[in-house]
Amino acid sequence: MKFGVFAVNQDSGEERDGAIESAVLAEELGFESLWATDHVVVPTRYDSVYPYSESGRMGNDVGDAFPDPLVWLAFAAAVTHRIRLATGVLVLPQRNPVVLAKQAATLDRLSGGRLTLGVGTGWLAEEFAAVGVEFAGRGRRHDDYLTAMRELWTAQPATVHTEHVDFSAVISRPRPVQPSIPIVIGGSGPRSVRRAALLGDGLFPAGLSVDAVEATIALLREETERAGRDQDAVPVTVQDAAQELDTFSKVVERYEAMGVERILVSARGEDDLRKLAEGLSERFGMAE
């Protein structure tokens, strides 16, 4: 089982010293990855339904800082050596895919091939409006953007003609260190699962109970088989608050039995994170 730290760019990550301490500590403690969250803006009032809580509202204060995930991870890359750097998740339809492909490839190159790009279609219509991107049709736009980025990373020159992307014989350098940057699809609904089965290198079904994750994995296996892919081609990452070690250990064992590849624990203070890491290392062999 791999263990990562989630929302590192929000927890003490807004300021320089806090960002350095968070990244260096996670690597020192043996965590496998750092995951940075994304919102360009958060409206003070919104009617959109947050899909990852029963209340339909985000749990954080709308005034909380959301440092840009790619910039934050680039900063973290400069002070770390081993730990993977991931977005969890980037709202892909809000980005220009040609520009994003260049940014991601540059970060992967400078970090020595450590980037994982978690992406999703987004849920906050009011944020899309503020960015100036149409909310409707974002799923098709998301998929076209994925196609474009992969082509830019792997083909020289690259050509893509889809509904939302159109370019011919262009060269984007630098290229990633990795053959192609891994894409983890965020979302827990059937469409996200189907998208991961068809297009993804992983699935991140955030905000689900353990039982719901089990059902989601079963659906994912059906969809990957239907897509003609090996069931192990789309590993699953989950997120858990992980406050009490004994209780969390039982959850880890259940996830392990399901075949979950990675569990993300919420970012927290140094003492609490160190204590959790020591317990995970002792019980599950989290390597440093």
Stockholm file with secondary structure:
# STOCKHOLM 1.0

chainA/1-288         MKFGVFAVNQDSGEERDGAIESAVLAEELGFESLWATDHVVVPTRYDSVYPYSESGRMGNDVGDAFPDPLVWLAFAAAVTHRIRLATGVLVLPQRNPVVLAKQAATLDRLSGGRLTLGVGTGWLAEEFAAVGVEFAGRGRRHDDYLTAMRELWTAQPATVHTEHVDFSAVISRPRPVQPSIPIVIGGSGPRSVRRAALLGDGLFPAGLSVDAVEATIALLREETERAGRDQDAVPVTVQDAAQELDTFSKVVERYEAMGVERILVSARGEDDLRKLAEGLSERFGMAE
#=GR chainA/1-288 SS CEEEEECTTTSSCSSHHHHHHHHHHHHHTTCSEEEECCCSCCCSSCCSCCTTSTTSSCSSCTTSCCCCHHHHHHHHHHHCSSSEEEEEEEEGGGSCHHHHHHHHHHHHHHTTSCEEEEEECCCCHHHHHHHTCCSTTHHHHHHHHHHHHHHHHHCSSEEEECSSCEEEEECCCSCCSSSSCCEEEECCSHHHHHHHHHHCSEEECTTCCHHHHHHHHHHHHHHHHHTTCCGGGSCBEEEECCCSHHHHHHHHHHHHHHTCCEEEEECCCHHHHHHHHHHHHHHHCCCC
#=GC SS_cons         CEEEEECTTTSSCSSHHHHHHHHHHHHHTTCSEEEECCCSCCCSSCCSCCTTSTTSSCSSCTTSCCCCHHHHHHHHHHHCSSSEEEEEEEEGGGSCHHHHHHHHHHHHHHTTSCEEEEEECCCCHHHHHHHTCCSTTHHHHHHHHHHHHHHHHHCSSEEEECSSCEEEEECCCSCCSSSSCCEEEECCSHHHHHHHHHHCSEEECTTCCHHHHHHHHHHHHHHHHHTTCCGGGSCBEEEECCCSHHHHHHHHHHHHHHTCCEEEEECCCHHHHHHHHHHHHHHHCCCC
//
